[in-house]
Amino acid sequence: MADVLTRATAAPRVPRVEGDRRHRAWLALWALAALLVLVSVASLGTGASGTSLLTALGQVLTGGEVGAREALILFDIRLPRLAMGLLVGAALAVSGAVMQGLFRNPLADPGLVGVSAGAGLGAIAAIVLGGLLPLALQSAFGFYLVPVAAFVGGWLSTLLLYRIATSGGRTSVAVMLLAGIALGALTGAVSGLLVYMADDAQLRDLTFWGLGSLAGATWGKIAVAGPLIALALAASPFLARGLNALALGEAPAAHLGIPVQRMKNAAILSVAGATGAAVAVSGGIGFVGIVVPHLLRLVIGPDHRYLLPASALLGASLLIGADMISRMVIAPAELPIGIVTATLGGPFFLWILLRNRSLLDL
């Protein structure tokens, strides 16, 4: 009798729910972390100079000293480039995942909040019109004029778009989407006018900035953009619960106790900060914010508690890998990284769409 009561009052065994991907998500996170380490080590050993990371480590372990040339290449060129690739890749991928969750659309992109368009206009204005500034300002900003202008342009466009979409204390996602399209067209027209005014040297600078590159990575740029990106990435886990609830709709999310408007504000500001800083230091790099969250969602599911950190890891690995390819294809010269990401990301994204149309619910 006692045995019967024990079995009757014992907690029922919860069956494994079909489609529960938590175990797979944790395995994917560990695998992506290992992939990031491998890609980072390979990146430090890749370059036209022939400097080997293993040789430098061997010299240190045997009590020798790393040569001045090897130290310059590894610590002042390749390591800042690796750090910038990690930050920019993670920022773009996480921003894409947040925007897709906020808009409840797997094709959403950080550019929808106006960051990319405003940053592009700011950079173009700095390249074309920077020579008209007083010499004191030009010397004060130096090489940072274009990144600073791009970041300011991204933030101003985001604030303008946010102001348009907010009425009565509530932000309309639909209005933001439509206003973002209109703002993108307007900034594109102004950018086109500035490009028409540019000379040959400025056109070359505009072309390379628009295609994106990590070649100009320095510890100074990382010190400027790194804290903003790191702050946005650190805030993203706190958005996961709200984004999960928002998948049911704004009204159900509010009934579940989610402060929807506050969550929208935090999501938009974090995306603007991360994407604005990333675009400012690396130029226009496409497809990372769309492909990475989309691919991970097919593998580990839509739970943002796992999707956001996985996006950061895979986005960083993808951009570092693309940077390695850009350095090897036409070595000793290098391709703009935007060409590599578009070449790899475009067909791969089409393959995902065609193979999984029934799962995408488009």
C-alpha positions in Angstrom: 0.0 0.0 0.0 2.8 2.4 0.9 4.5 1.6 -2.3 1.3 2.4 -4.2 1.0 5.7 -2.4 4.6 6.6 -3.1 4.1 5.9 -6.8 0.9 7.9 -6.9 2.2 11.0 -5.2 5.6 11.0 -6.9 6.2 13.7 -9.4 5.2 12.5 -12.8 8.0 11.9 -15.3 8.0 14.6 -17.9 8.3 13.0 -21.3 10.8 14.4 -23.7 8.9 16.9 -25.9 9.4 16.3 -29.6 11.1 19.4 -31.1 12.7 20.4 -27.8 16.1 21.7 -29.1 17.7 22.8 -25.8 20.2 20.0 -25.8 21.0 20.7 -29.5 21.3 24.4 -28.7 23.9 23.8 -26.0 25.9 21.5 -28.2 25.8 24.1 -31.0 27.0 26.8 -28.6 30.0 24.7 -27.5 30.8 23.8 -31.2 30.5 27.4 -32.3 32.8 28.5 -29.5 35.4 25.9 -30.6 35.0 27.1 -34.2 35.6 30.7 -33.2 38.9 29.7 -31.5 40.1 27.7 -34.5 39.2 30.4 -37.0 40.9 33.1 -34.8 44.1 31.1 -34.6 44.1 30.5 -38.3 43.5 34.2 -38.9 46.5 35.2 -36.9 48.6 32.9 -39.1 47.2 34.1 -42.4 48.8 36.8 -44.4 51.0 37.8 -47.3 54.1 38.3 -45.2 54.5 34.7 -44.4 54.8 35.4 -40.6 53.8 32.3 -38.7 52.0 32.4 -35.3 53.4 29.0 -34.4 57.0 30.2 -35.1 56.5 33.2 -32.9 55.0 31.0 -30.1 57.9 28.6 -30.4 60.4 31.4 -30.0 58.6 32.6 -26.9 58.4 29.1 -25.4 62.1 28.4 -26.0 63.1 31.6 -24.2 63.8 33.5 -27.4 62.5 36.9 -28.5 60.0 37.6 -31.2 61.6 39.7 -34.0 60.5 43.3 -34.3 59.0 42.6 -37.8 57.0 39.6 -36.6 55.8 41.4 -33.5 54.6 44.4 -35.6 52.7 42.1 -38.0 51.1 39.9 -35.3 50.3 42.4 -32.6 49.8 45.7 -34.5 48.2 44.5 -37.7 46.7 41.0 -37.4 45.6 41.0 -33.8 43.6 44.4 -34.1 42.2 43.1 -37.4 41.1 39.9 -35.7 39.5 41.8 -32.7 37.7 44.1 -35.1 36.4 41.2 -37.1 35.1 39.5 -34.0 33.3 42.6 -32.7 31.8 43.6 -36.1 30.7 40.1 -37.0 29.1 39.6 -33.6 27.4 43.0 -33.7 25.9 42.5 -37.2 24.7 39.0 -36.5 23.1 39.8 -33.1 21.6 43.0 -34.4 20.0 40.9 -37.2 18.6 38.4 -34.8 17.1 41.1 -32.6 15.6 42.9 -35.6 14.1 39.7 -36.9 12.6 39.0 -33.5 11.3 42.6 -33.1 9.7 42.7 -36.5 8.7 39.0 -36.4 10.1 38.6 -39.9 13.0 36.4 -40.8 14.0 38.8 -43.5 14.4 41.8 -41.3 17.8 43.5 -41.3 19.5 46.1 -39.1 19.2 48.5 -42.0 15.5 48.7 -41.3 16.1 51.1 -38.4 18.0 53.5 -40.6 21.5 52.8 -39.2 23.1 51.7 -42.5 21.6 54.4 -44.6 22.5 57.2 -42.1 26.0 55.8 -41.5 26.6 55.6 -45.3 25.4 59.2 -45.8 27.7 60.4 -42.9 30.7 58.6 -44.3 30.1 59.9 -47.9 29.7 63.4 -46.6 32.9 63.1 -44.6 34.8 61.8 -47.6 33.5 64.3 -50.1 33.0 67.4 -47.9 35.7 66.8 -45.3 38.2 69.0 -47.1 35.8 72.0 -46.5 36.1 71.8 -42.8 38.5 74.1 -40.9 42.1 72.7 -40.7 41.9 72.5 -36.9 38.9 70.1 -37.1 40.6 68.1 -39.9 43.8 67.7 -37.8 41.8 66.9 -34.6 39.8 64.1 -36.2 42.5 62.8 -38.6 41.8 59.3 -39.8 38.8 59.1 -37.5 36.7 61.7 -39.4 34.9 59.1 -41.6 34.2 56.6 -38.7 32.9 59.4 -36.4 30.7 60.9 -39.2 29.4 57.4 -40.1 28.4 56.8 -36.4 26.8 60.2 -36.0 24.9 59.7 -39.2 23.6 56.3 -38.1 22.5 57.5 -34.8 20.8 60.7 -36.1 18.9 58.7 -38.7 17.8 56.2 -36.1 16.6 58.9 -33.7 14.7 60.5 -36.6 13.1 57.3 -37.6 12.2 56.5 -34.0 10.6 59.9 -33.5 8.5 59.4 -36.6 7.3 55.9 -35.6 6.5 56.9 -32.0 3.2 58.5 -31.1 1.4 58.7 -27.8 4.3 56.9 -26.1 4.0 53.8 -28.4 6.3 52.9 -31.2 4.7 51.3 -34.3 6.8 48.6 -35.9 4.9 48.9 -39.1 5.4 52.7 -39.3 9.1 52.2 -38.5 9.4 49.7 -41.4 7.7 52.0 -43.9 9.5 55.1 -42.7 12.8 53.2 -42.9 12.2 52.5 -46.5 11.4 56.1 -47.2 14.4 57.3 -45.2 16.7 54.9 -47.1 15.5 56.3 -50.4 16.0 59.9 -49.2 19.5 59.2 -47.9 20.3 57.3 -51.1 19.4 60.4 -53.2 21.5 62.7 -51.1 24.4 60.2 -51.2 24.0 60.0 -54.9 24.3 63.8 -55.2 27.5 63.8 -53.1 28.9 61.0 -55.2 28.2 63.0 -58.3 30.2 65.9 -56.8 33.2 63.7 -55.8 36.5 63.6 -57.7 38.4 60.5 -58.8 40.3 60.0 -55.5 37.2 60.4 -53.4 35.2 58.0 -55.7 37.9 55.4 -55.0 37.6 55.9 -51.2 33.8 55.8 -51.5 33.9 52.5 -53.4 36.2 50.8 -50.9 34.3 52.1 -47.9 31.0 50.9 -49.4 32.3 47.4 -50.0 33.6 47.1 -46.4 37.1 46.1 -45.1 38.9 45.3 -42.0 42.2 46.5 -43.4 42.2 49.7 -41.5 41.8 48.1 -38.1 43.8 49.8 -35.3 43.7 49.6 -31.5 42.4 53.2 -31.6 39.4 52.4 -33.6 38.7 49.3 -31.5 38.9 51.5 -28.4 36.2 53.8 -29.9 33.8 51.2 -31.3 34.5 48.3 -29.0 32.8 49.7 -25.8 29.6 50.5 -27.8 29.5 47.0 -29.4 30.3 45.3 -26.2 27.6 47.2 -24.3 25.0 46.2 -26.9 26.1 42.6 -26.9 25.9 42.5 -23.1 22.4 43.9 -23.2 21.1 41.4 -25.7 20.5 38.5 -23.3 18.1 40.7 -21.3 16.0 41.1 -24.5 15.6 37.3 -25.1 12.6 36.7 -22.9 10.7 39.7 -24.4 11.6 38.7 -28.0 10.3 35.2 -27.3 7.0 36.6 -25.9 6.7 39.0 -28.8 6.5 36.1 -31.2 3.0 35.7 -29.9 2.1 39.3 -30.7 2.3 42.5 -28.7 -1.0 42.1 -26.8 -0.2 38.5 -25.6 3.4 39.6 -24.7 1.9 42.4 -22.6 -0.4 40.0 -20.9 2.6 37.8 -20.0 4.1 40.8 -18.1 6.5 42.0 -20.8 7.0 45.8 -20.8 6.6 45.8 -24.6 7.4 49.5 -25.2 10.4 49.5 -23.0 11.7 46.3 -24.7 11.2 47.9 -28.1 13.2 51.0 -27.0 16.0 48.9 -25.7 16.1 46.7 -28.8 16.2 49.6 -31.2 18.9 51.5 -29.2 21.1 48.4 -28.9 20.8 47.7 -32.6 21.5 51.3 -33.5 24.6 51.4 -31.2 26.1 48.1 -32.3 25.4 48.4 -36.0 26.4 52.1 -36.1 29.7 51.4 -34.5 30.3 48.4 -36.7 29.5 50.1 -39.9 31.5 53.1 -38.9 34.8 51.2 -38.5 34.3 48.5 -41.2 32.1 50.1 -43.9 29.2 48.3 -45.6 29.2 44.6 -45.0 26.1 42.8 -46.0 24.3 39.4 -45.5 25.8 38.7 -42.0 22.8 40.1 -40.2 20.4 38.0 -42.3 22.1 34.7 -43.0 23.5 34.0 -39.6 20.3 34.2 -37.4 18.3 32.5 -40.2 20.7 29.5 -40.4 20.8 29.1 -36.6 17.1 29.3 -36.3 16.8 26.3 -38.6 19.3 24.4 -36.4 18.6 25.3 -32.8 15.1 26.8 -33.1 13.8 30.3 -32.4 14.5 30.6 -28.7 16.4 33.8 -28.3 18.1 32.7 -25.1 20.2 30.5 -27.3 19.8 32.2 -30.7 21.5 35.5 -29.6 24.7 34.1 -28.2 24.9 31.6 -31.0 24.5 34.4 -33.5 27.4 36.3 -31.9 29.7 33.3 -32.1 28.8 32.3 -35.7 28.7 36.0 -36.9 32.3 36.5 -35.5 33.5 33.3 -37.0 31.9 34.0 -40.4 33.4 37.5 -40.7 36.8 36.4 -39.6 36.7 33.5 -42.1 35.6 35.9 -44.9 38.4 38.2 -44.0 40.9 35.3 -44.3 39.5 34.5 -47.8 39.7 38.2 -48.8 43.4 38.1 -48.0 44.2 34.9 -49.7 42.3 35.1 -53.0 44.4 37.7 -54.8 47.4 37.8 -52.3 49.4 39.9 -51.7 46.5 42.3 -52.5 43.1 41.7 -50.9 39.5 41.9 -51.8 37.0 44.1 -50.0 35.3 41.8 -47.4 31.9 42.9 -48.6 32.5 41.2 -51.9 33.3 37.9 -50.1 30.3 38.0 -47.8 27.9 38.8 -50.7 29.4 36.1 -52.8 29.1 33.5 -50.1 26.0 34.8 -48.4 23.8 35.4 -51.4 23.7 31.9 -52.9 23.7 30.3 -49.5 20.7 32.3 -48.4 18.9 31.4 -51.6 19.7 27.7 -50.9 18.2 28.0 -47.4 15.1 29.6 -48.9 14.6 26.9 -51.6 15.4 24.0 -49.3 13.3 25.1 -46.3 10.4 27.0 -47.8 7.9 24.9 -45.8 9.7 25.8 -42.5 10.1 29.5 -43.1 6.4 30.4 -43.1 7.0 33.3 -45.5 
